[in-house]
Amino acid sequence: MIDPDTQASNWTEDGEDDAEEMPLSLRLSIADTLTLGNATCGFMAVYFTTTGILIPHLQGSQETGMARHSAATAVILMLLAAIFDLCDGLVARKLRSSPMGAELDNLSDLISFGLAPAYFVLVYGMVADDAHQRVSAVAAIVVLLAVVLRLARFSCVSVKDGMFQGMPSPFGALTVVSIVLLELPFIPTLLAIIGTAWLMVSRVEYPKPRGVLAVAMLGWIVSAMGMLAAWAFDAPGGQVLLQTGCALQIVMAATIPLFATARRVNTFRDNRRESRAARAAQ
């Protein structure tokens, strides 16, 4: 026969053990909360792209102001997701992250910097006058798969401390939407989008945003939000500001790999000089 008091005691002890163990894997940290903000922004970017751009276009609406406001809102939400992504890493290093932190970060990045920009490209192919819908759909799939492959590789490949291998997905997503907003002809737009997707899965090294670089990136994101707001509300010079910001984003995306390549070449040359000097000394 089982003693009720003993059974109750055992149940209480087991319950206490479970209560002590489960929060270690289920409790959300401050960094995890920021990560969930990242995912929320990505989802809302898809929402505004659908309700403000795609649906009015399918209904034959000629209201361009609403589409401009919705496009700006969607991109601002992606920028806000990038801020959340930047801050959750900083907070996780300063404080702590739950065991779910890495998985939450990857899943949130997939929504905000994979699905949202890919969907933006897809809708662009449906509403732009000179775009081809099926080709744009292929480009959107390429962007999405590039982010999926990049995030999967990031989880299982070790790289040098302080460096990313391939263009970071937030930077890639902002570059993709900048290419679309710049309103270039369809073929150059398509080639630039595919080129950005290739950079995300390439082995080109990008510095991680830490210290001064993190502050500079945060300042750039806030400036981009201001440019988008000026364009959305049709402020004087808003169109010029938007085009300037998009062009700068694309230029940065194109030049960073050149600096990285030049640094790698210089390192290779320095190593060869050192090896030759060592041989001569022998």
Disulfide bonds with the S-S distance in Angstrom:
none
